[in-house]
């Protein structure tokens, strides 16, 4: 109910006012009940969101001195007290969780330098995690996602070998560009599949692979627009798309989205009909939508929807297979945590 609706409600007959009040009171009560359930299932972020929405709706109720109004106020206050207790619990666990994140940071830094020592430290980190007070769903998901990323990193028995392989594939792709563009594209897609199978931290340790991949991507795009009449606008588009790819590899999604919006405006103003550019922008739009759903998992809890969206994306853009697999894996981790919390 919006604020301007309140005056209108007060002009209704007592019977109609009662109906409106009961409708909104029922919604508030449902939100309180859902928030209580979310707390029981350790989903603190969802419980806080539902409480906030219920509280906002309550403040917009016309003051009718209705007996249910006092009851709703009491229920909201009781829920708020429980949420404050939960917040204190989060604060009390911060020190122990900080030790976990400190060890994760150290492992990310040493994984490529001393793999055998890092693997041993990883085993110790898992044992440490198992003895931690798990806290709430969003905390568990963040920690288990970090462990999953580290596990993927350690499955690469020779990270330097993967870097060399990527660089060789890029060189092969470049050598094909002048002779056969389809062959060059095929090599790039194979390189992209390997790149998406690697954790983001890999590119921090091997920036030369990131620059090589985006360089090949740029050369392929430039080749696509060489014969275009709107060449200058397209070259600016190429620059933006390359930068977006760099941000993606480093998981800098906000920066990627900002440049995507600039690229979209540029293509619109240029009135371009270039199918390759449009396809790239359509793909990026789908990626941002799915990534937004992924980030909102603790509030929405619909892991299966993300899995199905990833399957649809992969069918349309096969080159995103690695990205989709990694996202699906983390979504299923969240689903497993949810299921465990409901037991």
Secondary structure, DSSP 8 states (H G I E B T S, - for coil): --HHHHHHHHTS-HHHHHHHHHHHHHHHHHHHHHHHHHHHTT-HHHHHHHHHHHHHHHHTS-----HHHHHHHHHHHHHHHHHHHHHHHHHHHHHHHHHHHHHHHHHHHHTTT-HHHHHHHHHHHHHHHHTS---SHHHHHHHHHHHHHHHHHHH-TTHHHHHHHHHHHHHHHHHHHTT-HHHHHHHHHHHHHHHHHS-HHHHHH-HHHHHHHHHHHHHHHHHHHTT-TTHHHHHHHHHHHHHHHHHHHTT-HHHHHHHHHHHHHHHHHHT---HHHHHHHHHHHHHHHHHHHHHTHHHH--HHHHHHHHHHHHHH-GGGHHHHHHHHHHHHHHHHHHHHHH-
